[in-house]
Amino acid sequence: MTFTAHQKRQAAQAQYADGLELCPARQLLEAISSKWVTLVMLELADGELRHSELRRRIPGASQKMLTSTLRSLERDGLVTRLLTLSVPVRTDYELTPLGHSLLGVIHGLKEWADENMGQVEEARGGYDRARESAG
């Protein structure tokens, strides 16, 4: 069977996309690039916190989102969940050594965002004005 150049490109793109879905590094980048992951990691940087403390410190995080984020971080080995048997049961979370090793990257991204937000806002405004005048 003979394929056209267009069909060959489409097949190559599909194969590349399939490979990306299976790429462990891409899967990890997707997992740690969530805004909730970043906020939780930053809050845990100074030590362990209870679930309720994290909820208070991270405005807008629902209990479901926070629980899901913490489970994901625990699964990836970035956070440890500590249970204290009491009434009620106390659950604390803290960063693992692997989690602490990611903090440098997160702090770097935050610093970059702080330093460049003005330029990003200008770019957004210019883009929005151009879109409004074109449409």
N, CA, C and O atoms as CSV, one atom per row, in Angstrom:
chain,resi,resn,atom,element,x,y,z
A,1,MET,N,N,0.844,-1.177,0.000
A,1,MET,CA,C,0.000,0.000,0.000
A,1,MET,C,C,0.894,1.248,0.000
A,1,MET,O,O,1.887,1.312,0.725
A,2,THR,N,N,0.537,2.200,-0.797
A,2,THR,CA,C,1.295,3.434,-0.923
A,2,THR,C,C,0.577,4.543,-0.160
A,2,THR,O,O,-0.645,4.677,-0.224
A,3,PHE,N,N,1.383,5.347,0.575
A,3,PHE,CA,C,0.819,6.453,1.344
A,3,PHE,C,C,1.262,7.772,0.739
A,3,PHE,O,O,2.369,7.891,0.213
A,4,THR,N,N,0.377,8.764,0.821
A,4,THR,CA,C,0.746,10.105,0.383
A,4,THR,C,C,1.631,10.736,1.447
A,4,THR,O,O,1.714,10.242,2.571
A,5,ALA,N,N,2.289,11.825,1.084
A,5,ALA,CA,C,3.138,12.538,2.039
A,5,ALA,C,C,2.304,13.004,3.236
A,5,ALA,O,O,2.765,12.958,4.376
A,6,HIS,N,N,1.088,13.448,2.968
A,6,HIS,CA,C,0.195,13.909,4.038
A,6,HIS,C,C,-0.138,12.758,4.975
A,6,HIS,O,O,-0.120,12.938,6.193
A,7,GLN,N,N,-0.439,11.590,4.445
A,7,GLN,CA,C,-0.759,10.429,5.280
A,7,GLN,C,C,0.449,9.996,6.109
A,7,GLN,O,O,0.306,9.604,7.267
A,8,LYS,N,N,1.637,10.071,5.509
A,8,LYS,CA,C,2.855,9.719,6.243
A,8,LYS,C,C,3.079,10.680,7.406
A,8,LYS,O,O,3.440,10.258,8.505
A,9,ARG,N,N,2.861,11.996,7.156
A,9,ARG,CA,C,3.001,12.988,8.232
A,9,ARG,C,C,1.995,12.730,9.342
A,9,ARG,O,O,2.335,12.792,10.523
A,10,GLN,N,N,0.756,12.440,8.958
A,10,GLN,CA,C,-0.270,12.165,9.960
A,10,GLN,C,C,0.089,10.937,10.801
A,10,GLN,O,O,-0.088,10.945,12.019
A,11,ALA,N,N,0.590,9.890,10.157
A,11,ALA,CA,C,0.974,8.676,10.875
A,11,ALA,C,C,2.139,8.967,11.827
A,11,ALA,O,O,2.157,8.482,12.958
A,12,ALA,N,N,3.107,9.756,11.365
A,12,ALA,CA,C,4.253,10.100,12.208
A,12,ALA,C,C,3.810,10.943,13.401
A,12,ALA,O,O,4.286,10.740,14.517
A,13,GLN,N,N,2.889,11.899,13.165
A,13,GLN,CA,C,2.384,12.725,14.262
A,13,GLN,C,C,1.621,11.886,15.282
A,13,GLN,O,O,1.749,12.099,16.488
A,14,ALA,N,N,0.830,10.935,14.800
A,14,ALA,CA,C,0.071,10.067,15.702
A,14,ALA,C,C,1.017,9.200,16.531
A,14,ALA,O,O,0.803,9.016,17.729
A,15,GLN,N,N,2.047,8.676,15.905
A,15,GLN,CA,C,3.025,7.850,16.615
A,15,GLN,C,C,3.752,8.687,17.677
A,15,GLN,O,O,3.981,8.217,18.792
A,16,TYR,N,N,4.109,9.923,17.327
A,16,TYR,CA,C,4.784,10.816,18.270
A,16,TYR,C,C,3.865,11.123,19.457
A,16,TYR,O,O,4.299,11.080,20.608
A,17,ALA,N,N,2.597,11.433,19.173
A,17,ALA,CA,C,1.632,11.748,20.231
A,17,ALA,C,C,1.430,10.546,21.149
A,17,ALA,O,O,1.342,10.702,22.367
A,18,ASP,N,N,1.354,9.344,20.569
A,18,ASP,CA,C,1.208,8.134,21.390
A,18,ASP,C,C,2.411,7.958,22.299
A,18,ASP,O,O,2.265,7.571,23.459
A,19,GLY,N,N,3.598,8.238,21.782
A,19,GLY,CA,C,4.819,8.121,22.579
A,19,GLY,C,C,4.838,9.105,23.725
A,19,GLY,O,O,5.307,8.784,24.817
A,20,LEU,N,N,4.329,10.313,23.484
A,20,LEU,CA,C,4.282,11.322,24.549
A,20,LEU,C,C,3.374,10.888,25.691
A,20,LEU,O,O,3.688,11.112,26.860
A,21,GLU,N,N,2.256,10.272,25.355
A,21,GLU,CA,C,1.324,9.817,26.389
A,21,GLU,C,C,1.980,8.814,27.327
A,21,GLU,O,O,1.646,8.756,28.510
A,22,LEU,N,N,2.906,8.030,26.806
A,22,LEU,CA,C,3.557,6.997,27.603
A,22,LEU,C,C,4.855,7.469,28.255
A,22,LEU,O,O,5.443,6.738,29.053
A,23,CYS,N,N,5.306,8.668,27.930
A,23,CYS,CA,C,6.589,9.174,28.424
A,23,CYS,C,C,6.490,9.466,29.924
A,23,CYS,O,O,5.699,10.316,30.334
A,24,PRO,N,N,7.284,8.772,30.746
A,24,PRO,CA,C,7.212,8.992,32.197
A,24,PRO,C,C,7.549,10.421,32.607
A,24,PRO,O,O,6.924,10.960,33.520
A,25,ALA,N,N,8.522,11.040,31.952
A,25,ALA,CA,C,8.882,12.417,32.310
A,25,ALA,C,C,7.721,13.360,32.026
A,25,ALA,O,O,7.445,14.259,32.821
A,26,ARG,N,N,7.043,13.165,30.907
A,26,ARG,CA,C,5.893,14.028,30.583
A,26,ARG,C,C,4.777,13.821,31.599
A,26,ARG,O,O,4.145,14.785,32.031
A,27,GLN,N,N,4.532,12.582,31.979
A,27,GLN,CA,C,3.498,12.301,32.969
A,27,GLN,C,C,3.819,12.978,34.301
A,27,GLN,O,O,2.932,13.528,34.953
A,28,LEU,N,N,5.083,12.935,34.698
A,28,LEU,CA,C,5.483,13.575,35.953
A,28,LEU,C,C,5.374,15.095,35.858
A,28,LEU,O,O,4.906,15.742,36.795
A,29,LEU,N,N,5.802,15.665,34.738
A,29,LEU,CA,C,5.682,17.117,34.555
A,29,LEU,C,C,4.229,17.554,34.620
A,29,LEU,O,O,3.912,18.584,35.214
A,30,GLU,N,N,3.344,16.772,34.009
A,30,GLU,CA,C,1.912,17.082,34.082
A,30,GLU,C,C,1.436,17.068,35.529
A,30,GLU,O,O,0.680,17.943,35.951
A,31,ALA,N,N,1.881,16.072,36.281
A,31,ALA,CA,C,1.435,15.923,37.663
A,31,ALA,C,C,1.923,17.068,38.545
A,31,ALA,O,O,1.167,17.550,39.388
A,32,ILE,N,N,3.162,17.513,38.373
A,32,ILE,CA,C,3.715,18.516,39.287
A,32,ILE,C,C,3.491,19.950,38.820
A,32,ILE,O,O,3.844,20.891,39.531
A,33,SER,N,N,2.907,20.130,37.633
A,33,SER,CA,C,2.723,21.491,37.134
A,33,SER,C,C,1.373,22.094,37.522
A,33,SER,O,O,1.068,23.220,37.130
A,34,SER,N,N,0.586,21.384,38.262
A,34,SER,CA,C,-0.698,21.900,38.722
A,34,SER,C,C,-0.483,23.055,39.701
A,34,SER,O,O,0.454,23.033,40.500
A,35,LYS,N,N,-1.352,24.058,39.635
A,35,LYS,CA,C,-1.209,25.175,40.579
A,35,LYS,C,C,-1.407,24.695,42.013
A,35,LYS,O,O,-0.788,25.231,42.933
A,36,TRP,N,N,-2.264,23.690,42.216
A,36,TRP,CA,C,-2.511,23.199,43.565
A,36,TRP,C,C,-1.270,22.506,44.108
A,36,TRP,O,O,-0.947,22.648,45.287
A,37,VAL,N,N,-0.571,21.756,43.256
A,37,VAL,CA,C,0.667,21.102,43.681
A,37,VAL,C,C,1.668,22.156,44.135
A,37,VAL,O,O,2.279,22.028,45.196
A,38,THR,N,N,1.830,23.186,43.335
A,38,THR,CA,C,2.777,24.256,43.668
A,38,THR,C,C,2.420,24.904,45.000
A,38,THR,O,O,3.289,25.097,45.850
A,39,LEU,N,N,1.159,25.238,45.184
A,39,LEU,CA,C,0.731,25.896,46.421
A,39,LEU,C,C,0.918,24.996,47.636
A,39,LEU,O,O,1.362,25.462,48.685
A,40,VAL,N,N,0.587,23.717,47.511
A,40,VAL,CA,C,0.763,22.779,48.623
A,40,VAL,C,C,2.240,22.637,48.958
A,40,VAL,O,O,2.625,22.680,50.127
A,41,MET,N,N,3.067,22.469,47.932
A,41,MET,CA,C,4.505,22.307,48.160
A,41,MET,C,C,5.083,23.530,48.876
A,41,MET,O,O,5.879,23.390,49.804
A,42,LEU,N,N,4.684,24.718,48.446
A,42,LEU,CA,C,5.189,25.935,49.085
A,42,LEU,C,C,4.743,26.028,50.541
A,42,LEU,O,O,5.510,26.475,51.394
A,43,GLU,N,N,3.527,25.615,50.831
A,43,GLU,CA,C,3.042,25.662,52.216
A,43,GLU,C,C,3.768,24.653,53.101
A,43,GLU,O,O,3.990,24.910,54.285
A,44,LEU,N,N,4.135,23.513,52.533
A,44,LEU,CA,C,4.808,22.478,53.314
A,44,LEU,C,C,6.320,22.686,53.406
A,44,LEU,O,O,7.016,21.907,54.058
A,45,ALA,N,N,6.826,23.724,52.761
A,45,ALA,CA,C,8.273,23.963,52.722
A,45,ALA,C,C,8.883,24.122,54.110
A,45,ALA,O,O,10.026,23.722,54.334
A,46,ASP,N,N,8.133,24.700,55.040
A,46,ASP,CA,C,8.685,24.969,56.373
A,46,ASP,C,C,8.390,23.876,57.393
A,46,ASP,O,O,8.796,23.989,58.549
A,47,GLY,N,N,7.694,22.824,56.985
A,47,GLY,CA,C,7.428,21.734,57.921
A,47,GLY,C,C,6.039,21.163,57.761
A,47,GLY,O,O,5.258,21.590,56.912
A,48,GLU,N,N,5.753,20.182,58.603
A,48,GLU,CA,C,4.486,19.462,58.484
A,48,GLU,C,C,3.296,20.330,58.857
A,48,GLU,O,O,3.379,21.220,59.704
A,49,LEU,N,N,2.177,20.031,58.185
A,49,LEU,CA,C,0.923,20.742,58.448
A,49,LEU,C,C,-0.232,19.755,58.402
A,49,LEU,O,O,-0.184,18.749,57.694
A,50,ARG,N,N,-1.254,20.055,59.158
A,50,ARG,CA,C,-2.494,19.275,59.110
A,50,ARG,C,C,-3.268,19.652,57.857
A,50,ARG,O,O,-3.072,20.719,57.276
A,51,HIS,N,N,-4.143,18.754,57.464
A,51,HIS,CA,C,-4.997,18.986,56.295
A,51,HIS,C,C,-5.789,20.279,56.475
A,51,HIS,O,O,-5.881,21.092,55.556
A,52,SER,N,N,-6.354,20.460,57.655
A,52,SER,CA,C,-7.168,21.657,57.915
A,52,SER,C,C,-6.330,22.936,57.836
A,52,SER,O,O,-6.816,23.972,57.383
A,53,GLU,N,N,-5.074,22.861,58.276
A,53,GLU,CA,C,-4.186,24.029,58.185
A,53,GLU,C,C,-3.894,24.362,56.722
A,53,GLU,O,O,-3.873,25.530,56.333
A,54,LEU,N,N,-3.671,23.334,55.927
A,54,LEU,CA,C,-3.435,23.566,54.494
A,54,LEU,C,C,-4.648,24.219,53.846
A,54,LEU,O,O,-4.498,25.137,53.039
A,55,ARG,N,N,-5.842,23.758,54.188
A,55,ARG,CA,C,-7.062,24.358,53.629
A,55,ARG,C,C,-7.165,25.831,53.983
A,55,ARG,O,O,-7.550,26.644,53.142
A,56,ARG,N,N,-6.829,26.183,55.205
A,56,ARG,CA,C,-6.891,27.592,55.616
A,56,ARG,C,C,-5.852,28.426,54.874
A,56,ARG,O,O,-6.112,29.579,54.528
A,57,ARG,N,N,-4.691,27.854,54.631
A,57,ARG,CA,C,-3.595,28.598,54.010
A,57,ARG,C,C,-3.694,28.699,52.495
A,57,ARG,O,O,-3.027,29.531,51.881
A,58,ILE,N,N,-4.525,27.855,51.891
A,58,ILE,CA,C,-4.646,27.850,50.429
A,58,ILE,C,C,-6.086,28.216,50.061
A,58,ILE,O,O,-6.932,27.334,49.912
A,59,PRO,N,N,-6.362,29.509,49.915
A,59,PRO,CA,C,-7.721,29.940,49.587
A,59,PRO,C,C,-8.164,29.360,48.244
A,59,PRO,O,O,-7.391,29.293,47.289
A,60,GLY,N,N,-9.406,28.952,48.203
A,60,GLY,CA,C,-9.967,28.439,46.955
A,60,GLY,C,C,-9.799,26.949,46.764
A,60,GLY,O,O,-10.401,26.376,45.856
A,61,ALA,N,N,-8.999,26.307,47.591
A,61,ALA,CA,C,-8.812,24.860,47.462
A,61,ALA,C,C,-9.940,24.146,48.192
A,61,ALA,O,O,-10.088,24.279,49.407
A,62,SER,N,N,-10.721,23.402,47.454
A,62,SER,CA,C,-11.781,22.623,48.088
A,62,SER,C,C,-11.152,21.441,48.812
A,62,SER,O,O,-10.009,21.069,48.549
A,63,GLN,N,N,-11.914,20.863,49.723
A,63,GLN,CA,C,-11.407,19.699,50.452
A,63,GLN,C,C,-11.088,18.575,49.470
A,63,GLN,O,O,-10.075,17.889,49.609
A,64,LYS,N,N,-11.952,18.391,48.484
A,64,LYS,CA,C,-11.755,17.326,47.488
A,64,LYS,C,C,-10.476,17.569,46.678
A,64,LYS,O,O,-9.699,16.641,46.458
A,65,MET,N,N,-10.257,18.809,46.235
A,65,MET,CA,C,-9.071,19.122,45.433
A,65,MET,C,C,-7.812,18.964,46.264
A,65,MET,O,O,-6.814,18.421,45.791
A,66,LEU,N,N,-7.857,19.432,47.486
A,66,LEU,CA,C,-6.687,19.326,48.354
A,66,LEU,C,C,-6.356,17.860,48.651
A,66,LEU,O,O,-5.192,17.462,48.605
A,67,THR,N,N,-7.368,17.071,48.952
A,67,THR,CA,C,-7.158,15.646,49.220
A,67,THR,C,C,-6.585,14.948,47.994
A,67,THR,O,O,-5.652,14.153,48.108
A,68,SER,N,N,-7.133,15.241,46.837
A,68,SER,CA,C,-6.641,14.643,45.591
A,68,SER,C,C,-5.190,15.033,45.327
A,68,SER,O,O,-4.380,14.195,44.930
A,69,THR,N,N,-4.867,16.295,45.545
A,69,THR,CA,C,-3.502,16.783,45.334
A,69,THR,C,C,-2.533,16.114,46.297
A,69,THR,O,O,-1.455,15.681,45.891
A,70,LEU,N,N,-2.907,16.026,47.568
A,70,LEU,CA,C,-2.048,15.390,48.567
A,70,LEU,C,C,-1.828,13.911,48.259
A,70,LEU,O,O,-0.720,13.400,48.421
A,71,ARG,N,N,-2.869,13.230,47.818
A,71,ARG,CA,C,-2.722,11.808,47.455
A,71,ARG,C,C,-1.773,11.643,46.281
A,71,ARG,O,O,-0.944,10.733,46.267
A,72,SER,N,N,-1.894,12.517,45.304
A,72,SER,CA,C,-1.017,12.467,44.141
A,72,SER,C,C,0.435,12.711,44.546
A,72,SER,O,O,1.341,12.011,44.094
A,73,LEU,N,N,0.648,13.710,45.403
A,73,LEU,CA,C,1.999,14.004,45.883
A,73,LEU,C,C,2.560,12.855,46.713
A,73,LEU,O,O,3.750,12.549,46.639
A,74,GLU,N,N,1.702,12.225,47.497
A,74,GLU,CA,C,2.138,11.076,48.294
A,74,GLU,C,C,2.502,9.909,47.368
A,74,GLU,O,O,3.518,9.242,47.570
A,75,ARG,N,N,1.676,9.672,46.367
A,75,ARG,CA,C,1.931,8.586,45.412
A,75,ARG,C,C,3.261,8.785,44.685
A,75,ARG,O,O,3.988,7.826,44.426
A,76,ASP,N,N,3.571,10.052,44.358
A,76,ASP,CA,C,4.809,10.365,43.637
A,76,ASP,C,C,6.022,10.435,44.554
A,76,ASP,O,O,7.137,10.672,44.089
A,77,GLY,N,N,5.817,10.230,45.853
A,77,GLY,CA,C,6.937,10.223,46.787
A,77,GLY,C,C,7.418,11.599,47.197
A,77,GLY,O,O,8.533,11.741,47.699
A,78,LEU,N,N,6.582,12.632,46.989
A,78,LEU,CA,C,6.970,14.000,47.310
A,78,LEU,C,C,6.482,14.439,48.690
A,78,LEU,O,O,7.027,15.369,49.284
A,79,VAL,N,N,5.455,13.762,49.191
A,79,VAL,CA,C,4.846,14.103,50.477
A,79,VAL,C,C,4.635,12.822,51.267
A,79,VAL,O,O,4.331,11.771,50.703
A,80,THR,N,N,4.797,12.921,52.567
A,80,THR,CA,C,4.511,11.821,53.483
A,80,THR,C,C,3.277,12.178,54.289
A,80,THR,O,O,3.113,13.314,54.732
A,81,ARG,N,N,2.418,11.201,54.470
A,81,ARG,CA,C,1.203,11.362,55.276
A,81,ARG,C,C,1.457,10.700,56.625
A,81,ARG,O,O,1.818,9.525,56.699
A,82,LEU,N,N,1.263,11.472,57.684
A,82,LEU,CA,C,1.518,10.979,59.033
A,82,LEU,C,C,0.207,10.905,59.809
A,82,LEU,O,O,-0.479,11.915,59.970
A,83,LEU,N,N,-0.140,9.724,60.286
A,83,LEU,CA,C,-1.369,9.541,61.060
A,83,LEU,C,C,-1.033,9.428,62.537
A,83,LEU,O,O,-0.132,8.685,62.928
A,84,THR,N,N,-1.769,10.172,63.351
A,84,THR,CA,C,-1.646,10.064,64.799
A,84,THR,C,C,-2.983,9.566,65.315
A,84,THR,O,O,-4.011,10.224,65.153
A,85,LEU,N,N,-2.956,8.393,65.940
A,85,LEU,CA,C,-4.203,7.817,66.440
A,85,LEU,C,C,-4.636,8.573,67.694
A,85,LEU,O,O,-4.024,8.469,68.758
A,86,SER,N,N,-5.684,9.314,67.531
A,86,SER,CA,C,-6.283,10.075,68.616
A,86,SER,C,C,-7.749,10.236,68.267
A,86,SER,O,O,-8.202,9.703,67.254
A,87,VAL,N,N,-8.481,10.938,69.061
A,87,VAL,CA,C,-9.883,11.195,68.757
A,87,VAL,C,C,-10.059,12.689,68.629
A,87,VAL,O,O,-9.962,13.390,69.636
A,88,PRO,N,N,-10.316,13.220,67.437
A,88,PRO,CA,C,-10.317,12.502,66.157
A,88,PRO,C,C,-8.890,12.185,65.700
A,88,PRO,O,O,-7.915,12.704,66.244
A,89,VAL,N,N,-8.795,11.328,64.694
A,89,VAL,CA,C,-7.488,10.967,64.141
A,89,VAL,C,C,-6.851,12.222,63.552
A,89,VAL,O,O,-7.512,13.007,62.872
A,90,ARG,N,N,-5.587,12.395,63.818
A,90,ARG,CA,C,-4.855,13.560,63.308
A,90,ARG,C,C,-4.044,13.121,62.090
A,90,ARG,O,O,-3.336,12.116,62.134
A,91,THR,N,N,-4.157,13.887,61.003
A,91,THR,CA,C,-3.405,13.603,59.784
A,91,THR,C,C,-2.551,14.814,59.443
A,91,THR,O,O,-3.063,15.915,59.237
A,92,ASP,N,N,-1.250,14.597,59.386
A,92,ASP,CA,C,-0.306,15.648,59.009
A,92,ASP,C,C,0.385,15.244,57.715
A,92,ASP,O,O,0.466,14.065,57.369
A,93,TYR,N,N,0.877,16.245,57.018
A,93,TYR,CA,C,1.608,16.019,55.774
A,93,TYR,C,C,2.920,16.779,55.843
A,93,TYR,O,O,2.995,17.879,56.391
A,94,GLU,N,N,3.960,16.166,55.274
A,94,GLU,CA,C,5.241,16.867,55.183
A,94,GLU,C,C,5.955,16.431,53.913
A,94,GLU,O,O,5.703,15.357,53.367
A,95,LEU,N,N,6.846,17.293,53.464
A,95,LEU,CA,C,7.619,16.982,52.275
A,95,LEU,C,C,8.650,15.901,52.583
A,95,LEU,O,O,9.230,15.873,53.668
A,96,THR,N,N,8.869,15.030,51.634
A,96,THR,CA,C,9.937,14.039,51.717
A,96,THR,C,C,11.227,14.707,51.229
A,96,THR,O,O,11.175,15.831,50.729
A,97,PRO,N,N,12.360,14.058,51.358
A,97,PRO,CA,C,13.589,14.616,50.767
A,97,PRO,C,C,13.432,14.875,49.262
A,97,PRO,O,O,13.939,15.870,48.745
A,98,LEU,N,N,12.735,13.984,48.571
A,98,LEU,CA,C,12.485,14.198,47.140
A,98,LEU,C,C,11.636,15.449,46.924
A,98,LEU,O,O,11.886,16.226,46.002
A,99,GLY,N,N,10.630,15.637,47.782
A,99,GLY,CA,C,9.795,16.833,47.700
A,99,GLY,C,C,10.603,18.097,47.945
A,99,GLY,O,O,10.432,19.095,47.246
A,100,HIS,N,N,11.485,18.052,48.940
A,100,HIS,CA,C,12.350,19.210,49.210
A,100,HIS,C,C,13.253,19.512,48.020
A,100,HIS,O,O,13.558,20.673,47.750
A,101,SER,N,N,13.680,18.473,47.310
A,101,SER,CA,C,14.557,18.698,46.153
A,101,SER,C,C,13.835,19.413,45.016
A,101,SER,O,O,14.479,20.041,44.176
A,102,LEU,N,N,12.517,19.326,44.979
A,102,LEU,CA,C,11.727,20.011,43.952
A,102,LEU,C,C,11.477,21.481,44.302
A,102,LEU,O,O,11.155,22.279,43.422
A,103,LEU,N,N,11.621,21.840,45.574
A,103,LEU,CA,C,11.335,23.210,46.007
A,103,LEU,C,C,12.185,24.259,45.300
A,103,LEU,O,O,11.699,25.353,45.014
A,104,GLY,N,N,13.447,23.944,45.013
A,104,GLY,CA,C,14.305,24.908,44.315
A,104,GLY,C,C,13.725,25.302,42.969
A,104,GLY,O,O,13.754,26.471,42.585
A,105,VAL,N,N,13.200,24.318,42.259
A,105,VAL,CA,C,12.587,24.575,40.951
A,105,VAL,C,C,11.327,25.427,41.125
A,105,VAL,O,O,11.104,26.380,40.377
A,106,ILE,N,N,10.515,25.077,42.111
A,106,ILE,CA,C,9.267,25.819,42.352
A,106,ILE,C,C,9.576,27.260,42.762
A,106,ILE,O,O,8.934,28.194,42.281
A,107,HIS,N,N,10.559,27.442,43.648
A,107,HIS,CA,C,10.934,28.804,44.045
A,107,HIS,C,C,11.471,29.584,42.841
A,107,HIS,O,O,11.192,30.774,42.697
A,108,GLY,N,N,12.231,28.921,41.986
A,108,GLY,CA,C,12.734,29.576,40.773
A,108,GLY,C,C,11.605,30.034,39.865
A,108,GLY,O,O,11.652,31.144,39.333
A,109,LEU,N,N,10.600,29.205,39.680
A,109,LEU,CA,C,9.447,29.584,38.856
A,109,LEU,C,C,8.689,30.749,39.470
A,109,LEU,O,O,8.261,31.664,38.767
A,110,LYS,N,N,8.527,30.706,40.797
A,110,LYS,CA,C,7.816,31.796,41.485
A,110,LYS,C,C,8.586,33.106,41.345
A,110,LYS,O,O,7.988,34.151,41.087
A,111,GLU,N,N,9.901,33.059,41.514
A,111,GLU,CA,C,10.714,34.266,41.353
A,111,GLU,C,C,10.616,34.808,39.932
A,111,GLU,O,O,10.498,36.016,39.725
A,112,TRP,N,N,10.666,33.902,38.951
A,112,TRP,CA,C,10.555,34.320,37.561
A,112,TRP,C,C,9.203,35.000,37.331
A,112,TRP,O,O,9.132,36.043,36.681
A,113,ALA,N,N,8.137,34.411,37.863
A,113,ALA,CA,C,6.805,34.980,37.700
A,113,ALA,C,C,6.724,36.367,38.349
A,113,ALA,O,O,6.174,37.298,37.759
A,114,ASP,N,N,7.266,36.500,39.550
A,114,ASP,CA,C,7.260,37.792,40.235
A,114,ASP,C,C,8.013,38.857,39.424
A,114,ASP,O,O,7.557,39.994,39.305
A,115,GLU,N,N,9.168,38.475,38.869
A,115,GLU,CA,C,10.006,39.416,38.124
A,115,GLU,C,C,9.424,39.785,36.758
A,115,GLU,O,O,9.693,40.874,36.252
A,116,ASN,N,N,8.641,38.907,36.159
A,116,ASN,CA,C,8.204,39.107,34.783
A,116,ASN,C,C,6.708,39.328,34.609
A,116,ASN,O,O,6.237,39.465,33.480
A,117,MET,N,N,5.952,39.366,35.705
A,117,MET,CA,C,4.503,39.520,35.588
A,117,MET,C,C,4.116,40.808,34.878
A,117,MET,O,O,3.145,40.821,34.122
A,118,GLY,N,N,4.853,41.895,35.105
A,118,GLY,CA,C,4.537,43.159,34.423
A,118,GLY,C,C,4.614,43.008,32.909
A,118,GLY,O,O,3.728,43.475,32.192
A,119,GLN,N,N,5.662,42.362,32.421
A,119,GLN,CA,C,5.805,42.153,30.980
A,119,GLN,C,C,4.715,41.229,30.443
A,119,GLN,O,O,4.209,41.432,29.339
A,120,VAL,N,N,4.362,40.224,31.221
A,120,VAL,CA,C,3.300,39.301,30.799
A,120,VAL,C,C,1.969,40.048,30.716
A,120,VAL,O,O,1.209,39.856,29.767
A,121,GLU,N,N,1.683,40.896,31.703
A,121,GLU,CA,C,0.438,41.672,31.680
A,121,GLU,C,C,0.398,42.610,30.475
A,121,GLU,O,O,-0.646,42.753,29.838
A,122,GLU,N,N,1.529,43.251,30.156
A,122,GLU,CA,C,1.594,44.112,28.972
A,122,GLU,C,C,1.327,43.306,27.702
A,122,GLU,O,O,0.572,43.743,26.834
A,123,ALA,N,N,1.939,42.147,27.598
A,123,ALA,CA,C,1.748,41.294,26.421
A,123,ALA,C,C,0.292,40.855,26.300
A,123,ALA,O,O,-0.272,40.852,25.205
A,124,ARG,N,N,-0.302,40.493,27.402
A,124,ARG,CA,C,-1.716,40.086,27.390
A,124,ARG,C,C,-2.603,41.230,26.938
A,124,ARG,O,O,-3.502,41.047,26.116
A,125,GLY,N,N,-2.340,42.433,27.490
A,125,GLY,CA,C,-3.134,43.600,27.110
A,125,GLY,C,C,-3.004,43.899,25.623
A,125,GLY,O,O,-4.006,44.158,24.956
A,126,GLY,N,N,-1.790,43.868,25.097
A,126,GLY,CA,C,-1.575,44.095,23.671
A,126,GLY,C,C,-2.272,43.052,22.830
A,126,GLY,O,O,-2.887,43.383,21.817
A,127,TYR,N,N,-2.187,41.814,23.226
A,127,TYR,CA,C,-2.836,40.721,22.495
A,127,TYR,C,C,-4.350,40.927,22.491
A,127,TYR,O,O,-4.996,40.834,21.447
A,128,ASP,N,N,-4.917,41.212,23.686
A,128,ASP,CA,C,-6.369,41.397,23.799
A,128,ASP,C,C,-6.844,42.587,22.973
A,128,ASP,O,O,-7.880,42.505,22.314
A,129,ARG,N,N,-6.093,43.702,22.998
A,129,ARG,CA,C,-6.481,44.877,22.199
A,129,ARG,C,C,-6.453,44.556,20.710
A,129,ARG,O,O,-7.353,44.952,19.969
A,130,ALA,N,N,-5.426,43.842,20.275
A,130,ALA,CA,C,-5.322,43.481,18.861
A,130,ALA,C,C,-6.470,42.564,18.451
A,130,ALA,O,O,-7.006,42.705,17.352
A,131,ARG,N,N,-6.850,41.640,19.303
A,131,ARG,CA,C,-7.953,40.719,19.006
A,131,ARG,C,C,-9.277,41.477,18.948
A,131,ARG,O,O,-10.119,41.198,18.094
A,132,GLU,N,N,-9.462,42.447,19.869
A,132,GLU,CA,C,-10.705,43.208,19.901
A,132,GLU,C,C,-10.840,44.081,18.647
A,132,GLU,O,O,-11.924,44.188,18.074
A,133,SER,N,N,-9.742,44.697,18.231
A,133,SER,CA,C,-9.814,45.571,17.060
A,133,SER,C,C,-9.953,44.763,15.768
A,133,SER,O,O,-10.485,45.272,14.781
A,134,ALA,N,N,-9.491,43.532,15.760
A,134,ALA,CA,C,-9.597,42.680,14.563
A,134,ALA,C,C,-10.971,42.048,14.459
A,134,ALA,O,O,-11.406,41.696,13.363
A,135,GLY,N,N,-11.649,41.900,15.561
A,135,GLY,CA,C,-12.913,41.156,15.560
A,135,GLY,C,C,-14.065,42.031,15.648
A,135,GLY,O,O,-15.201,41.557,15.658
